[in-house]
Amino acid sequence: MARMFRVLGFWTLVIALMAFAGNMYEFALLFFVQTAVFFLLGYLNFTERTYLMMFWGYMVLAFLGFTYWSVFEMGMPV
């Protein structure tokens, strides 16, 4: 399971580099931070249950943040 967090770190790094190349600096910074966190957690060798709980916590926060942003912060489409 620790290896999967390193894989998540790799893919968030790829997304961050593409966003950086596309001049989306805030988006890239968000994904660079996620990359660092995923790599750090991937090398801490927690139990599989701990990794699953952290992943589900991450998913809940990500979906809540996405939903909040898309409903309350984005303007209505014209």
C-alpha positions as CSV (number, residue, x, y, z in Angstrom):
1,M,0.0,0.0,0.0
2,A,2.9,2.3,0.6
3,R,3.9,1.9,-3.0
4,M,0.5,3.1,-4.1
5,F,1.0,6.4,-2.3
6,R,4.3,6.8,-4.1
7,V,2.4,6.1,-7.4
8,L,-0.1,8.8,-6.4
9,G,2.8,11.1,-5.8
10,F,4.2,10.4,-9.2
11,W,0.9,11.2,-11.0
12,T,0.3,14.3,-8.9
13,L,3.9,15.4,-9.9
14,V,3.0,14.8,-13.6
15,I,-0.2,16.9,-13.3
16,A,1.7,19.6,-11.4
17,L,4.4,19.8,-14.1
18,M,1.8,20.0,-16.9
19,A,-0.1,22.7,-15.0
20,F,3.2,24.6,-14.4
21,A,4.0,24.4,-18.1
22,G,0.5,25.7,-18.9
23,N,1.0,28.8,-16.6
24,M,-1.5,27.7,-14.0
25,Y,0.7,28.4,-11.1
26,E,-1.8,28.1,-8.2
27,F,-3.0,24.8,-9.5
28,A,0.5,23.6,-10.0
29,L,1.4,24.6,-6.4
30,L,-1.5,22.7,-5.0
31,F,-0.4,19.5,-6.8
32,F,3.3,20.0,-5.9
33,V,2.2,20.1,-2.2
34,Q,0.1,16.9,-2.7
35,T,3.1,15.3,-4.4
36,A,5.3,16.0,-1.4
37,V,2.7,14.7,1.0
38,F,2.1,11.5,-0.9
39,F,5.8,10.8,-1.2
40,L,6.3,11.5,2.5
41,L,3.5,9.2,3.5
42,G,4.6,6.5,1.0
43,Y,8.0,6.2,2.8
44,L,6.6,6.1,6.3
45,N,5.5,2.4,6.0
46,F,2.2,2.5,7.9
47,T,-0.1,-0.4,8.1
48,E,-2.5,-1.1,5.2
49,R,-5.5,-0.1,7.4
50,T,-3.8,3.3,8.2
51,Y,-3.1,3.9,4.5
52,L,-6.7,3.1,3.6
53,M,-8.1,5.5,6.3
54,M,-5.7,8.3,5.1
55,F,-6.7,7.7,1.5
56,W,-10.5,7.8,2.3
57,G,-10.0,10.9,4.4
58,Y,-8.1,12.5,1.5
59,M,-10.9,11.6,-0.9
60,V,-13.6,13.0,1.4
61,L,-11.8,16.3,1.8
62,A,-11.0,16.5,-1.9
63,F,-14.6,15.9,-2.9
64,L,-16.0,18.3,-0.3
65,G,-13.5,21.0,-1.5
66,F,-14.4,20.4,-5.1
67,T,-18.1,20.5,-4.4
68,Y,-17.8,23.7,-2.3
69,W,-15.7,25.4,-5.0
70,S,-17.9,24.4,-7.9
71,V,-21.1,25.4,-6.1
72,F,-20.2,28.5,-4.1
73,E,-17.1,30.0,-5.6
74,M,-17.6,29.6,-9.4
75,G,-19.9,31.9,-11.2
76,M,-23.0,30.7,-12.9
77,P,-22.5,29.8,-16.5
78,V,-23.7,32.3,-19.0
